[in-house]
Amino acid sequence: MQPSAARHRTTGPASIDSLAGDVQYYLTLAPRQLPSRYFYDPLGSALFEAICELPWYRITKAERALLERHARAIFARVDPLVTLVELGPGSGDKLAALVRRGGAPPHRLTVHLVDISAAALDLAGRTLAALDADLLVVPHQATYESGLVEAMAMRGTNGRSLTLFLGSNIGNFDPPGADAFLFGVRASLASGDSLLVGTDLVKPERDLLLAYDDPLGVTAAFNKNLLVRINRELEGDFDVSAFRHRAVWNAAASRVEMHLQAASLQHVRIPGASLEVTFQEGETIWTESSYKYQPDEVVRMLERAGFRRVDQWVDEANGFALTLVEANR
C-alpha cells in the first residue's frame, strides 16, 4: 500500500472538507499515510518551485532542455496541431519553452491548462501571455481527468491535439494507478492525437536520495508543511519539530519514498478531523512515492494503454526521458 494521490494534484480539489476526511482515514491506516495532493497550499507550491531550482533535483532542468532541443521535431510529428493541453502546467515555463522553440504554427493555437490550483493557472497563463505567439489560452480549474475531458469537448473537428504530462508526474502513481490513469487519457483522445510524457529514470541511489533529501532542507520543509497545513486548517497540534523528513530508495519497487518520522512519542489531536492519534518513536507517515523507470518500460506502459511509440528522447547524463506516443487508430 502507498499514498494514493500523486504529487502534482491528480485526484481532486484539496478543500478543507476533503482534507479532513482524508486525514481521518489515512492517518488510521497501517502504515500511516497522507495523500500528497495536500502538499500544494500556497507555501507548499512555493517550496516546490524552489525544489525545482536545486542542483540536486535535475528533473525540471533536464526536461526543459529536452523540450527546447527537440521542440521542432515534436511539433513536426504532431502536425497539423490545433489543440495543446498541459496537465499540471506549474509555472508554464516548460510549455512556453516548447512553444517558443517549436516554431509558430500558421494558425491560432488553442492551449488548455489543467490544474486544480487557481494560482498555478494564473501564473502559467501569464507566462504564456508574455510569448510572441498567437495563442488562445483556456484555463480549466479541475482534476487532470475532468479537465482533459473538458478540453477535448471544446476542440474543433480539424487538426490534432497534443497533451503534455510532464515532470515525471506519472511516477507518483503506483503501476496499476499509472495504467488506469493512462487508459483514461487515451479514452479522452481521438485516434491520431498525441501524448508527450516526461519520466525520471533509474539512476544511482545517491543521486536519487539527494534529489529528495537535499542538503539545504528545502524538500524537508516541503514535506513537513503537510503537518503545518493540518495544524492551520484543521486545528491540529502536531509538533512539527518532532518529525523528521526521511527519503528512502526502494530498489525492489523502483521508487523513492518520502516519509515523516516521529522523533519521539507523540500524541496528536486534530479537532477538524475528529481524530486523536498516537505516534510511537520511529513511526512514520508515508507521504509520497516517486517511481523511476527504464526507457523501454515507459514505452511498454504507454502501449498497454492504447498508444503507439512515435519517438523517444533520452538525457543519459541526467537520467530523464521524453516519450511521444500517438493514440492508436
N, C-alpha and C positions, 0 to 999 in steps of 0.2 A: 504494500500500500504506500502511496505517496501523496503529497499535496495535489489537489485536483485541479487547481487553477493555474494557468500559465502566467509567467511574469508580466507579459505585455497585454493584460486586460482582455482576455478572450471569452470570459464566461458570463459576464453580466455586469450591470451597473453596481458600483461599490457604494450603495446607500447605507445609512445608519441602520435601517431595518435589516438589510441583508448581512451587514457586518455583525450585528447582534446575533442573528440566527446562526451564522457560520461559526462565530466564536463559541457559542453554546454547544454546537455539535462537534467541531473539530478538536477543541481542547479536551474533550472527553474520550477521544479515540486512543488506541494504543498502536503505534506511538502517537503522542500528541502532535497536532498539526495546526497550521494556519494557512488558509489559501493565499497564494502570493499575489492575487489581484489587488489585495489591500495594501500593497507597497505604495500605491500611486495616489496618495494625497499630495497637496502642493509641495510639501517638504520632500517626500519620497521621490516625486518626479524630478525635483531639482537635484537631489542626490544622485539619481540615476544618470542624469545628464552629465554630472561631474565624473561618475564612474567611466562613462564613455570617453572621457578625455585622459584617463590614466594610462601611463605607458604599459602597464601590465595587462590591461583589458584591450586586446587587439582586435576584437570583433568589428567594432564600428569603423576603425581606420582601414582595416583590410577590406571590408565590404565596400566602403566608399571608393577606394582605389580601384577595385574590380569594376564597379559600376562606371566610373569615369573612363577606364581603359577600354571597356567593351560596349559602351553605350551605343555606338553606331551599329555594331554587329547585332545587338539586341533589337534595336528598332528595325533593322533590315529584315530580321526574321519574323517580325510580327506585322509587317506591312500588309494592307493599309490599316494603321492603328487609328481609332477614333475615340476609344474609351480607355482610360488608365485609372486603375484603382489601387490604392495602397491601404493595406490592413495594418493599422498601428503606425502612423507616419512619424511619430515623435516630433522632432523639430522641423521636419520636412527637408533637411539638408541632403539626405541621400536621394530623395526623389528629385530635388532641384538639380543635383549633380547629373542625374541620368538625363533629365530633360535638356539641360544646358549642353551636355556633350553629345547628345543623340542627334542633334540637328532638328531644326524646326520643321514639322510636317506642313504640307501645303494647305492645310485646313485647320480650323479651330479644334483643339484637343480638349475633350472634357475629362477633368481629373476629379475623381471621387476620393475623399479622405474619410476613413472609417476609424472611429475611436470612441470610447465612452467618456473620454476626458475632454471637456469643453476647452480647457486651457491648451491641450495639445493640438486640437483642431484649429484654434485661433493662431497659435504660433506657426504651425505648418502652413496655414493659409497665407499668413503674412510673408513667410519665406518664399512661397511660390509667386505671390503678387509682385515681389521685387525682381522677378525674372523678366527679361525682354522676350516674352513668348506669348502667343495667342492662346491663352488657357481660360477655360471656364471651370472654376473650382467649386465643387459641390461638397459641403461637409455633411457627414452622417454621424450624429452622436448616438452610437448604437454599438452592440456587440459586433464582432467581426462577421459572424454568420448572418445576422439580420441586416447589417449594413451592406454586405455584398449583395444580398437579395434585392435590397432597395436600389442599389446602383445598377444592377443588371436590368431591373424593371424600367429604368429611365433611359436606357440606351436606344439608339435608333436601329434601323434594320440593316444598315450598311456598315461595312468595316468590322474590324476585330477589336477585342478587348485584351488588355494585359493587366493581370492582377499581380501585385507585389506583396510578398510575405517575407520580410527581410529581418535582419538582426538575429538570426537563428531562433526566432520565436517558436518555431516548430519543435525545438529541443526542449521546451518547457512542458510538452505533453509526454506521457508515457507512451510506449509503442502502440497499444490499442487506441489510445486517445488521439494520437497523431494520425493513424489510419482513418478514424472516424471523422476527424476534422477535415482531412484532405478529400474524403469521399463527399462531404458536404460542400466543399468548394467546387469540386467537379460537377456536382448536381446543379449548382447555380450558374455554371458557364455553358455557353453554346459550343457545339463541336467546332474545333478550329481556334477557339480562344486560347490564350496563353497564360501561363503562371510562371513567375520567377521567384525562386525560393533561395534564401541565404541560409547556410548551415555552417556551424562551427564544427571543426574536425577534431578527431582524437589527436592529442599531442602529448609530450612528456608531462608526467604528473606535476612536476614542479611548476611548469608554466601554467597549467590549469588552476592550481591552487593559488598562485599569485594573482590570477585574474579574479578570483572570488574571495580572496583574503589579502587585500593589498596592504603594503606597509604603512600607508597613510591612514588606514582605518576608515576609508570612505564607505566601503562595502559593509563593514561592521555597523556603521551608523545607519546605512540604508536598511539593513536587516532589523536592527533594534528599533527603528522608527515604527515598526508594526506595533510594538508594545506602547510606544508613545501615543500612537493613534488610538489604541484601545483605551488608554488612560483618559485621553481627551474626550473622545466621543461616547464612551460607554461608562465613564466614571470609574475605570479600573484603578487599582493601586499597585500595579507592577513596580517593583524597584528595578528600574532599567539597568542600573549599575551592577545588579546582582546576576545579570545574564551575560554570557559571553557569546560572541559570534564564532561559529565553527563551520569551516568548509571541509568537505571530505570527498575524495575521488573514489567512487565505487566502480572499480575496473570491471567487475563481473557484469554490471548493468550498463556500463559505458556512460556514466553520468556523474556530474558534480552535484553534491547535495549541500544545501545550506541549512544550518540548524541554529537555534538559540539554546544555550546550555545553562542550566541553573548552577551558579557557583556555590550555593548553599541551600539549605532547606528554606522553601518559600511558600507562604500561604497567601494566595491572591484572591481578592474579591472584585467581581466585575458586576456591579448592580445593573448596568444597562443590558446585560445579557442574562441576568438572573442566575449567576454562576459563581461558585466558590471552588477553587481548585488548589491542591497542594502539589508542589514540585519537590521531589527528593533531590538532594545534592547530586549533580551529574546528569539529571534527567533533561531531555531535550524536547524542543518544539521544532518539528520539521517544517521549514517554510518554503523551500523551493528545490526542484530538480532541474538540471540543465543537461540534456542528453547530447553526447558528442558522436560524430558519425565518421564512417569511411565514405569516400565519394561514390562508390558503387552502391552502398547501402541507401544513399539518398535517392538514386535513380530507381532502385527496386521499390522503395516506399512510394514514390510518385506513380510508378507503373501500376502498383496494386490498386491505386485509387482511380485509375482510368485515364492516365496521361501517357504520352509517349515522349521520350527524350528528344530534344531538339539540339541542345548544346550544353556544355558544362565548362566553367572556367574556375580553375583552382589556383589559389595563392599558396604554394607549397611552403614558403618560408613562415607564414603566419597561420597556416592551417585553417583555411576558410575556403568555402566553395559557393559559387552561384550556379544554380541549375535552372535552365529554361526548358519548360515542357509545354506540350500542346494537348488540349482536350481531344481525346480520340473521337474520330468521326463515326 
